[in-house]
Amino acid sequence: MVDTSDPSETPPTCSGLFAGTSELERSEYETGALPPRIFLFQRNLERACRTHADLLEQIRVTLYHEVGHMLGFDERGVAELGLE
């Protein structure tokens, strides 16, 4: 798990991160839990792309990938959706 309190500790290959309980795991009785969050790592995304169009596409794929995790898909599930 990435420690999001210190952005300098983000692995250079990490484009995004879902933090929270997925929709499949969430209970209607949960109280006091933080809402689910998706983090996109700007510098890592910018380093991975050469053009503005590439950056926009990578942001789209990364965001959809993390939304897949939020909905309950694991890495294999989001890969099967073409969101690697």
Biotite code that builds the C-alpha atoms (Angstrom):
import biotite.structure as struc

atoms = struc.array([
    struc.Atom([0.000, 0.000, 0.000], chain_id="A", res_id=1, res_name="MET", atom_name="CA", element="C"),
    struc.Atom([1.230, 3.475, -0.778], chain_id="A", res_id=2, res_name="VAL", atom_name="CA", element="C"),
    struc.Atom([1.591, 5.994, 2.059], chain_id="A", res_id=3, res_name="ASP", atom_name="CA", element="C"),
    struc.Atom([-0.305, 8.928, 0.526], chain_id="A", res_id=4, res_name="THR", atom_name="CA", element="C"),
    struc.Atom([0.756, 11.298, 3.312], chain_id="A", res_id=5, res_name="SER", atom_name="CA", element="C"),
    struc.Atom([4.163, 11.729, 1.653], chain_id="A", res_id=6, res_name="ASP", atom_name="CA", element="C"),
    struc.Atom([3.900, 12.174, -2.147], chain_id="A", res_id=7, res_name="PRO", atom_name="CA", element="C"),
    struc.Atom([7.666, 11.824, -2.532], chain_id="A", res_id=8, res_name="SER", atom_name="CA", element="C"),
    struc.Atom([7.260, 8.168, -1.475], chain_id="A", res_id=9, res_name="GLU", atom_name="CA", element="C"),
    struc.Atom([4.955, 7.313, -4.401], chain_id="A", res_id=10, res_name="THR", atom_name="CA", element="C"),
    struc.Atom([6.525, 4.603, -6.600], chain_id="A", res_id=11, res_name="PRO", atom_name="CA", element="C"),
    struc.Atom([7.413, 6.107, -10.001], chain_id="A", res_id=12, res_name="PRO", atom_name="CA", element="C"),
    struc.Atom([5.331, 3.509, -11.873], chain_id="A", res_id=13, res_name="THR", atom_name="CA", element="C"),
    struc.Atom([2.155, 4.127, -9.851], chain_id="A", res_id=14, res_name="CYS", atom_name="CA", element="C"),
    struc.Atom([-0.336, 6.213, -11.862], chain_id="A", res_id=15, res_name="SER", atom_name="CA", element="C"),
    struc.Atom([-3.316, 5.932, -9.560], chain_id="A", res_id=16, res_name="GLY", atom_name="CA", element="C"),
    struc.Atom([-4.623, 4.437, -6.348], chain_id="A", res_id=17, res_name="LEU", atom_name="CA", element="C"),
    struc.Atom([-8.061, 3.538, -5.001], chain_id="A", res_id=18, res_name="PHE", atom_name="CA", element="C"),
    struc.Atom([-8.322, 3.920, -1.227], chain_id="A", res_id=19, res_name="ALA", atom_name="CA", element="C"),
    struc.Atom([-11.395, 2.736, 0.595], chain_id="A", res_id=20, res_name="GLY", atom_name="CA", element="C"),
    struc.Atom([-13.956, -0.017, 0.633], chain_id="A", res_id=21, res_name="THR", atom_name="CA", element="C"),
    struc.Atom([-15.279, -1.228, -2.714], chain_id="A", res_id=22, res_name="SER", atom_name="CA", element="C"),
    struc.Atom([-18.988, -1.196, -3.470], chain_id="A", res_id=23, res_name="GLU", atom_name="CA", element="C"),
    struc.Atom([-19.064, -4.998, -3.128], chain_id="A", res_id=24, res_name="LEU", atom_name="CA", element="C"),
    struc.Atom([-17.509, -4.936, 0.334], chain_id="A", res_id=25, res_name="GLU", atom_name="CA", element="C"),
    struc.Atom([-19.347, -1.919, 1.745], chain_id="A", res_id=26, res_name="ARG", atom_name="CA", element="C"),
    struc.Atom([-22.057, -2.448, 4.314], chain_id="A", res_id=27, res_name="SER", atom_name="CA", element="C"),
    struc.Atom([-25.019, -0.158, 4.778], chain_id="A", res_id=28, res_name="GLU", atom_name="CA", element="C"),
    struc.Atom([-24.245, -0.290, 8.487], chain_id="A", res_id=29, res_name="TYR", atom_name="CA", element="C"),
    struc.Atom([-20.714, 1.089, 8.195], chain_id="A", res_id=30, res_name="GLU", atom_name="CA", element="C"),
    struc.Atom([-20.305, 4.241, 10.212], chain_id="A", res_id=31, res_name="THR", atom_name="CA", element="C"),
    struc.Atom([-17.351, 6.514, 10.634], chain_id="A", res_id=32, res_name="GLY", atom_name="CA", element="C"),
    struc.Atom([-15.514, 5.175, 7.599], chain_id="A", res_id=33, res_name="ALA", atom_name="CA", element="C"),
    struc.Atom([-13.922, 7.644, 5.229], chain_id="A", res_id=34, res_name="LEU", atom_name="CA", element="C"),
    struc.Atom([-15.530, 7.816, 1.796], chain_id="A", res_id=35, res_name="PRO", atom_name="CA", element="C"),
    struc.Atom([-13.701, 5.967, -0.965], chain_id="A", res_id=36, res_name="PRO", atom_name="CA", element="C"),
    struc.Atom([-11.069, 8.056, -2.737], chain_id="A", res_id=37, res_name="ARG", atom_name="CA", element="C"),
    struc.Atom([-9.167, 7.834, -5.994], chain_id="A", res_id=38, res_name="ILE", atom_name="CA", element="C"),
    struc.Atom([-5.734, 9.403, -6.261], chain_id="A", res_id=39, res_name="PHE", atom_name="CA", element="C"),
    struc.Atom([-4.082, 10.204, -9.606], chain_id="A", res_id=40, res_name="LEU", atom_name="CA", element="C"),
    struc.Atom([-0.361, 10.885, -9.435], chain_id="A", res_id=41, res_name="PHE", atom_name="CA", element="C"),
    struc.Atom([0.251, 13.849, -11.721], chain_id="A", res_id=42, res_name="GLN", atom_name="CA", element="C"),
    struc.Atom([4.038, 13.688, -11.990], chain_id="A", res_id=43, res_name="ARG", atom_name="CA", element="C"),
    struc.Atom([4.051, 9.954, -12.671], chain_id="A", res_id=44, res_name="ASN", atom_name="CA", element="C"),
    struc.Atom([1.390, 10.353, -15.357], chain_id="A", res_id=45, res_name="LEU", atom_name="CA", element="C"),
    struc.Atom([3.279, 13.243, -16.958], chain_id="A", res_id=46, res_name="GLU", atom_name="CA", element="C"),
    struc.Atom([6.565, 11.286, -16.939], chain_id="A", res_id=47, res_name="ARG", atom_name="CA", element="C"),
    struc.Atom([4.906, 8.323, -18.652], chain_id="A", res_id=48, res_name="ALA", atom_name="CA", element="C"),
    struc.Atom([3.551, 10.401, -21.560], chain_id="A", res_id=49, res_name="CYS", atom_name="CA", element="C"),
    struc.Atom([5.222, 12.249, -24.404], chain_id="A", res_id=50, res_name="ARG", atom_name="CA", element="C"),
    struc.Atom([2.295, 14.245, -25.767], chain_id="A", res_id=51, res_name="THR", atom_name="CA", element="C"),
    struc.Atom([-0.741, 15.981, -24.357], chain_id="A", res_id=52, res_name="HIS", atom_name="CA", element="C"),
    struc.Atom([-2.997, 13.496, -26.167], chain_id="A", res_id=53, res_name="ALA", atom_name="CA", element="C"),
    struc.Atom([-1.085, 10.581, -24.589], chain_id="A", res_id=54, res_name="ASP", atom_name="CA", element="C"),
    struc.Atom([-1.500, 12.205, -21.170], chain_id="A", res_id=55, res_name="LEU", atom_name="CA", element="C"),
    struc.Atom([-5.261, 12.617, -21.610], chain_id="A", res_id=56, res_name="LEU", atom_name="CA", element="C"),
    struc.Atom([-5.596, 8.974, -22.665], chain_id="A", res_id=57, res_name="GLU", atom_name="CA", element="C"),
    struc.Atom([-3.479, 7.748, -19.744], chain_id="A", res_id=58, res_name="GLN", atom_name="CA", element="C"),
    struc.Atom([-5.553, 9.811, -17.298], chain_id="A", res_id=59, res_name="ILE", atom_name="CA", element="C"),
    struc.Atom([-8.742, 8.276, -18.743], chain_id="A", res_id=60, res_name="ARG", atom_name="CA", element="C"),
    struc.Atom([-7.421, 4.712, -18.516], chain_id="A", res_id=61, res_name="VAL", atom_name="CA", element="C"),
    struc.Atom([-6.026, 5.229, -14.998], chain_id="A", res_id=62, res_name="THR", atom_name="CA", element="C"),
    struc.Atom([-9.239, 6.794, -13.720], chain_id="A", res_id=63, res_name="LEU", atom_name="CA", element="C"),
    struc.Atom([-11.400, 4.020, -15.212], chain_id="A", res_id=64, res_name="TYR", atom_name="CA", element="C"),
    struc.Atom([-8.982, 1.432, -13.773], chain_id="A", res_id=65, res_name="HIS", atom_name="CA", element="C"),
    struc.Atom([-9.380, 2.874, -10.284], chain_id="A", res_id=66, res_name="GLU", atom_name="CA", element="C"),
    struc.Atom([-13.175, 3.170, -10.674], chain_id="A", res_id=67, res_name="VAL", atom_name="CA", element="C"),
    struc.Atom([-13.093, -0.545, -11.548], chain_id="A", res_id=68, res_name="GLY", atom_name="CA", element="C"),
    struc.Atom([-11.439, -1.200, -8.170], chain_id="A", res_id=69, res_name="HIS", atom_name="CA", element="C"),
    struc.Atom([-14.037, 0.995, -6.490], chain_id="A", res_id=70, res_name="MET", atom_name="CA", element="C"),
    struc.Atom([-16.765, -1.163, -8.031], chain_id="A", res_id=71, res_name="LEU", atom_name="CA", element="C"),
    struc.Atom([-15.088, -4.320, -6.712], chain_id="A", res_id=72, res_name="GLY", atom_name="CA", element="C"),
    struc.Atom([-12.914, -5.615, -9.566], chain_id="A", res_id=73, res_name="PHE", atom_name="CA", element="C"),
    struc.Atom([-9.450, -6.934, -8.723], chain_id="A", res_id=74, res_name="ASP", atom_name="CA", element="C"),
    struc.Atom([-6.399, -6.419, -10.987], chain_id="A", res_id=75, res_name="GLU", atom_name="CA", element="C"),
    struc.Atom([-7.381, -9.364, -13.177], chain_id="A", res_id=76, res_name="ARG", atom_name="CA", element="C"),
    struc.Atom([-10.919, -8.017, -13.512], chain_id="A", res_id=77, res_name="GLY", atom_name="CA", element="C"),
    struc.Atom([-9.855, -4.541, -14.592], chain_id="A", res_id=78, res_name="VAL", atom_name="CA", element="C"),
    struc.Atom([-7.314, -6.090, -16.990], chain_id="A", res_id=79, res_name="ALA", atom_name="CA", element="C"),
    struc.Atom([-10.110, -8.129, -18.592], chain_id="A", res_id=80, res_name="GLU", atom_name="CA", element="C"),
    struc.Atom([-11.948, -4.838, -19.123], chain_id="A", res_id=81, res_name="LEU", atom_name="CA", element="C"),
    struc.Atom([-8.890, -3.533, -21.016], chain_id="A", res_id=82, res_name="GLY", atom_name="CA", element="C"),
    struc.Atom([-7.945, -1.069, -18.276], chain_id="A", res_id=83, res_name="LEU", atom_name="CA", element="C"),
    struc.Atom([-4.323, -1.996, -17.632], chain_id="A", res_id=84, res_name="GLU", atom_name="CA", element="C"),
])
